[in-house]
């Protein structure tokens, strides 16, 4: 079984088990040990995984870090665990900082069994950085992150390979966080950058206030337009691939009067955003028809998630429960978020 399959298997168990995890030890047993095992390390072999690793640090005697992973009889990774319900913060890093300084490990992981924060000594040799260079969330990951995680697997572990990309990952992550914050609440320097290049007059406080709103809306529109362009391209490609060559002319004639509107695409993106928490959104497909726009699981007509009826004076959704259809009126596509639990329940009915 490949790493991604092992990780997906653990990920699928977390929502079902997490409510029953009340302690740090339970978190280790249910989530962390399977994660270490997925990377190829034998959690029951003390030559590879040392639980409750102890080292004397100055005046502190007998302090322990939860796991030390070894390769070729050298410690390569330290792992400090917290309860799955705990939010990881600076207060949880003190032991890792101390152990990092006195061991040969170049990597340390702080985790609550769901979120894994990877640290190294990029900023100052032999001193653990205050910020992680890589973060992996068991409930929200993509192919790129899986590829980065593979570098820590027993079979592919290479200190040089990881260190060569660690600084890039760290600063890329920091820049992405800055962009996220700027998109949510643009700072004055960020707004001034755009205002100075697009406004000819004197930039007063009133102009800055006006541009703060304009910049935020413009960037969000730009992102949505790019996403929708990619989505339209993907839909065209999927439709072409799904139809045998000899049927394409007929199919084109039959669907020439079916137009997937921008509102339907935006609604489709909302459904995907809701379902991202429980499934891989690549399994969520859109299929338009004359009277409604269907959103399907695995592009299977027998697995409808919902139907969008947006070309009517009164917009509405068709939701499914125990294979029964239910009409739900909505004022705008934003109201789809109100029915998130019902959409997730449909996925569970299909077995996730």
C-alpha positions as CSV (number, residue, x, y, z in Angstrom):
1,X,0.0,0.0,0.0
2,X,1.4,3.4,-1.0
3,X,1.8,6.2,1.5
4,X,-1.1,8.2,0.2
5,X,-3.4,5.2,0.6
6,X,-2.2,4.7,4.2
7,X,-2.7,8.4,5.0
8,X,-6.2,8.4,3.4
9,X,-7.1,5.3,5.5
10,X,-6.0,7.0,8.7
11,X,-7.7,10.3,7.6
12,X,-11.0,8.5,7.0
13,X,-11.0,7.1,10.6
14,X,-10.4,10.4,12.3
15,X,-13.9,11.9,12.1
16,X,-15.4,8.7,13.4
17,X,-13.0,8.3,16.3
18,X,-12.1,11.8,17.3
19,X,-15.2,12.3,19.6
20,X,-14.0,9.3,21.6
21,X,-10.4,10.5,22.0
22,X,-10.2,12.3,25.4
23,X,-6.5,12.0,26.3
24,X,-3.0,12.4,24.9
25,X,-2.3,8.6,25.2
26,X,-5.5,7.8,23.2
27,X,-4.4,10.3,20.6
28,X,-1.0,8.6,20.3
29,X,-2.5,5.1,19.9
30,X,-5.3,6.0,17.5
31,X,-3.6,8.6,15.3
32,X,0.1,9.2,15.8
33,X,1.4,5.6,15.9
34,X,-0.5,4.7,12.7
35,X,1.0,7.9,11.1
36,X,4.5,6.9,12.1
37,X,3.8,3.4,10.8
38,X,2.5,4.8,7.5
39,X,5.9,6.4,7.0
40,X,7.4,2.9,7.1
41,X,8.8,2.9,10.6
42,X,8.2,-0.1,12.9
43,X,6.6,1.5,16.0
44,X,7.3,-1.8,18.0
45,X,11.0,-1.8,17.2
46,X,13.0,0.3,19.6
47,X,15.8,0.4,17.0
48,X,13.5,2.5,14.9
49,X,11.0,4.2,17.2
50,X,11.8,5.0,20.8
51,X,8.8,6.0,22.9
52,X,9.3,8.2,25.9
53,X,12.8,9.1,24.8
54,X,14.8,10.4,27.7
55,X,17.9,12.7,27.8
56,X,19.4,14.7,30.6
57,X,19.4,18.4,29.7
58,X,21.5,20.6,32.0
59,X,19.8,20.7,35.4
60,X,16.7,19.0,34.1
61,X,16.9,15.2,34.6
62,X,14.7,12.6,33.1
63,X,12.7,14.8,30.8
64,X,11.0,12.9,28.0
65,X,9.9,13.5,24.4
66,X,7.1,11.3,23.2
67,X,8.9,9.6,20.3
68,X,12.4,9.6,18.8
69,X,12.7,8.1,15.3
70,X,16.0,6.5,14.5
71,X,17.7,5.4,11.3
72,X,21.1,3.7,11.1
73,X,21.3,4.1,14.9
74,X,21.0,7.8,14.7
75,X,18.1,10.0,15.9
76,X,16.6,11.7,12.8
77,X,13.2,13.0,14.1
78,X,11.8,14.0,17.4
79,X,8.0,13.9,17.9
80,X,6.0,15.7,20.7
81,X,2.3,14.8,20.9
82,X,-0.7,16.6,22.4
83,X,-4.3,15.6,22.8
84,X,-6.3,15.7,19.5
85,X,-8.5,18.4,20.9
86,X,-5.6,20.7,21.7
87,X,-4.7,23.6,19.5
88,X,-0.9,23.6,18.9
89,X,0.8,26.7,20.1
90,X,4.2,28.0,21.3
91,X,3.7,26.7,24.8
92,X,3.8,23.1,23.5
93,X,7.2,23.6,21.9
94,X,9.5,24.0,25.0
95,X,10.5,20.3,25.3
96,X,11.1,20.0,21.6
97,X,13.4,23.1,21.7
98,X,15.5,21.7,24.5
99,X,15.8,18.2,23.0
100,X,16.6,19.5,19.6
101,X,19.6,21.3,21.0
102,X,21.1,18.3,22.7
103,X,20.4,15.5,20.1
104,X,21.6,14.9,16.6
105,X,18.1,15.2,15.2
106,X,17.6,17.9,12.5
107,X,13.8,17.6,12.4
108,X,11.1,17.8,15.1
109,X,7.4,17.3,14.8
110,X,4.7,18.8,17.0
111,X,1.3,17.2,16.6
112,X,-2.1,16.6,18.0
113,X,-2.6,13.6,15.7
114,X,-4.5,15.7,13.1
115,X,-2.1,18.6,12.4
116,X,1.6,17.8,12.1
117,X,4.1,20.8,12.3
118,X,7.6,20.0,11.0
119,X,10.5,22.1,12.4
120,X,14.2,22.3,11.6
121,X,17.1,24.7,12.3
122,X,17.0,26.8,9.1
123,X,17.4,30.2,10.8
124,X,20.2,29.3,13.2
125,X,22.2,26.1,13.3
126,X,21.4,23.6,16.1
127,X,18.5,25.8,17.3
128,X,15.0,24.8,16.5
129,X,13.1,27.4,14.5
130,X,10.2,29.1,16.1
131,X,8.0,28.5,13.0
132,X,7.5,25.2,11.1
133,X,8.8,24.9,7.6
134,X,6.0,22.4,6.7
135,X,2.6,21.6,8.0
136,X,0.5,18.6,7.2
137,X,-3.2,18.3,8.1
138,X,-4.7,14.8,8.1
139,X,-8.1,16.2,7.2
140,X,-7.0,18.6,4.4
141,X,-4.1,17.8,2.2
142,X,-3.2,17.7,-1.5
143,X,-0.8,15.8,-3.8
144,X,2.0,18.3,-3.3
145,X,1.9,17.9,0.5
146,X,1.9,14.1,0.1
147,X,5.0,14.4,-2.0
148,X,6.7,16.5,0.7
149,X,5.6,14.0,3.4
150,X,7.2,11.2,1.4
151,X,10.6,12.7,2.0
152,X,10.3,11.7,5.7
153,X,9.4,8.1,4.9
154,X,11.9,5.4,6.0
155,X,12.5,4.2,2.4
156,X,13.1,7.6,1.0
157,X,14.5,9.6,3.9
158,X,17.4,11.9,2.8
159,X,18.6,14.6,5.1
160,X,20.1,16.6,2.3
161,X,17.0,16.4,0.1
162,X,14.7,17.7,2.9
163,X,17.1,20.5,3.9
164,X,17.5,21.6,0.3
165,X,13.7,22.3,0.1
166,X,12.9,23.1,3.7
167,X,13.8,26.8,3.5
168,X,11.8,27.2,0.3
169,X,8.8,25.5,2.0
170,X,9.1,27.6,5.1
171,X,9.2,31.0,3.3
172,X,6.6,29.9,0.7
173,X,4.3,29.0,3.6
174,X,5.0,32.4,5.3
175,X,4.2,34.3,2.1
176,X,1.0,32.3,1.5
177,X,-0.1,33.2,5.1
178,X,0.6,36.9,4.4
179,X,-1.4,36.8,1.2
180,X,-4.3,35.1,3.1
181,X,-4.3,37.8,5.7
182,X,-4.1,40.5,3.1
183,X,-7.0,39.1,1.2
184,X,-9.1,38.9,4.3
185,X,-8.1,42.3,5.6
186,X,-5.9,44.3,3.3
187,X,-3.2,46.3,5.2
188,X,-2.5,50.0,4.4
189,X,0.8,49.3,2.5
190,X,-0.9,46.6,0.5
191,X,-3.8,48.9,-0.5
192,X,-1.4,51.8,-1.2
193,X,0.6,49.6,-3.6
194,X,-2.5,49.2,-5.8
195,X,-3.8,52.7,-5.3
196,X,-0.5,54.4,-6.3
197,X,-0.5,52.5,-9.6
198,X,-4.1,53.0,-10.5
199,X,-5.2,56.3,-9.0
200,X,-4.0,59.6,-10.6
201,X,-4.9,62.0,-7.8
202,X,-3.5,62.6,-4.3
203,X,-4.0,59.6,-2.1
204,X,-5.9,60.9,0.9
205,X,-7.3,59.0,3.8
206,X,-10.7,59.0,2.1
207,X,-9.1,57.5,-1.1
208,X,-7.4,54.8,1.0
209,X,-10.7,53.9,2.7
210,X,-12.3,53.6,-0.7
211,X,-9.5,51.6,-2.2
212,X,-9.4,49.2,0.7
213,X,-12.8,47.9,-0.3
214,X,-12.0,48.1,-4.0
215,X,-8.7,46.1,-3.6
216,X,-10.4,43.4,-1.5
217,X,-13.2,42.9,-4.0
218,X,-11.0,43.1,-7.1
219,X,-8.6,40.4,-5.8
220,X,-11.5,38.1,-4.8
221,X,-13.1,38.6,-8.3
222,X,-9.8,37.9,-10.0
223,X,-9.3,34.7,-8.0
224,X,-12.9,33.5,-8.7
225,X,-12.6,34.3,-12.4
226,X,-9.4,32.2,-12.7
227,X,-10.9,29.3,-10.8
228,X,-14.0,29.4,-12.9
229,X,-11.9,29.5,-16.1
230,X,-10.1,26.4,-15.0
231,X,-13.3,24.7,-14.0
232,X,-14.9,25.4,-17.4
233,X,-11.9,24.0,-19.2
234,X,-12.0,20.9,-17.0
235,X,-15.8,20.5,-17.7
236,X,-15.2,20.7,-21.4
237,X,-12.4,18.2,-21.2
238,X,-14.4,15.8,-19.0
239,X,-17.4,15.9,-21.4
240,X,-15.2,15.2,-24.4
241,X,-13.4,12.3,-22.7
242,X,-16.7,10.8,-21.5
243,X,-18.2,10.6,-25.0
244,X,-17.1,8.1,-27.7
245,X,-15.9,9.9,-30.8
246,X,-18.9,8.6,-32.9
247,X,-21.4,10.1,-30.4
248,X,-19.9,13.5,-29.9
249,X,-21.7,15.2,-32.8
250,X,-25.1,13.9,-31.6
251,X,-24.3,14.8,-28.0
252,X,-23.2,18.3,-29.0
253,X,-26.6,18.8,-30.8
254,X,-28.5,17.6,-27.8
255,X,-26.7,19.8,-25.3
256,X,-26.1,22.9,-27.5
257,X,-28.9,24.8,-25.7
258,X,-27.6,23.9,-22.2
259,X,-25.5,26.6,-20.7
260,X,-23.8,26.3,-17.4
261,X,-24.1,29.7,-15.8
262,X,-21.6,31.5,-13.7
263,X,-24.0,31.2,-10.8
264,X,-24.2,27.4,-11.2
265,X,-20.4,27.2,-11.2
266,X,-20.2,29.4,-8.1
267,X,-22.8,27.1,-6.4
268,X,-20.8,24.0,-7.4
269,X,-17.7,25.6,-5.8
270,X,-19.7,26.2,-2.6
271,X,-20.8,22.5,-2.5
272,X,-17.1,21.4,-3.0
273,X,-16.0,23.7,-0.2
274,X,-18.5,22.1,2.1
275,X,-17.7,18.6,1.2
276,X,-13.9,19.1,1.3
277,X,-14.0,18.4,5.0
278,X,-15.0,14.8,4.5
279,X,-14.0,13.6,1.0
280,X,-11.6,14.3,-1.8
281,X,-13.3,17.0,-3.8
282,X,-12.0,15.5,-7.0
283,X,-14.9,13.0,-6.6
284,X,-17.5,15.8,-6.8
285,X,-18.7,16.5,-10.4
286,X,-21.1,18.8,-12.1
287,X,-23.4,17.8,-14.9
288,X,-25.8,20.3,-16.4
289,X,-29.2,19.7,-18.0
290,X,-32.0,21.7,-19.4
291,X,-34.1,21.9,-16.2
292,X,-31.5,21.6,-13.5
293,X,-27.8,21.3,-12.8
294,X,-26.8,18.1,-11.0
295,X,-23.9,17.7,-8.6
296,X,-22.8,14.1,-8.4
297,X,-20.5,11.9,-6.4
298,X,-18.0,10.1,-8.7
299,X,-19.8,11.5,-11.7
300,X,-22.4,8.8,-11.2
301,X,-26.1,9.5,-11.9
302,X,-27.0,7.0,-9.2
303,X,-25.1,9.1,-6.6
304,X,-26.7,12.6,-6.7
305,X,-25.5,15.0,-4.0
306,X,-28.0,17.7,-4.9
307,X,-29.6,19.5,-7.9
308,X,-29.4,23.2,-8.5
309,X,-32.5,25.0,-9.8
310,X,-31.2,28.5,-10.2
311,X,-32.9,29.6,-13.5
312,X,-36.2,30.3,-11.8
313,X,-37.8,33.2,-10.1
314,X,-37.7,31.3,-6.8
315,X,-34.3,29.5,-6.7
316,X,-34.3,26.1,-5.0
317,X,-32.2,23.0,-4.3
318,X,-33.2,19.4,-4.6
319,X,-31.6,17.6,-1.6
320,X,-31.6,13.9,-1.0
321,X,-32.2,11.9,2.2
322,X,-32.6,8.1,2.2
323,X,-33.0,8.4,-1.6
324,X,-36.0,10.7,-1.2
325,X,-36.0,14.1,-3.0
326,X,-36.7,17.3,-1.0
327,X,-37.1,20.8,-2.4
328,X,-35.5,23.6,-0.4
329,X,-36.1,27.2,-1.4
330,X,-33.1,29.6,-1.3
331,X,-32.7,33.3,-1.8
332,X,-29.1,33.1,-3.0
333,X,-26.5,30.5,-3.5
334,X,-24.9,31.5,-0.2
335,X,-27.9,29.8,1.5
336,X,-26.4,26.5,0.4
337,X,-24.0,26.8,3.4
338,X,-27.1,26.5,5.6
339,X,-27.6,22.9,4.4
340,X,-24.0,21.8,4.8
341,X,-24.9,19.0,7.3
342,X,-27.5,17.6,4.9
343,X,-25.1,17.5,2.0
344,X,-22.5,15.7,4.1
345,X,-25.1,13.3,5.3
346,X,-25.8,12.3,1.6
347,X,-22.1,11.4,1.2
348,X,-22.2,9.2,4.3
349,X,-25.3,7.4,2.9
350,X,-23.1,6.5,-0.1
351,X,-20.5,5.2,2.2
352,X,-18.2,8.2,2.0
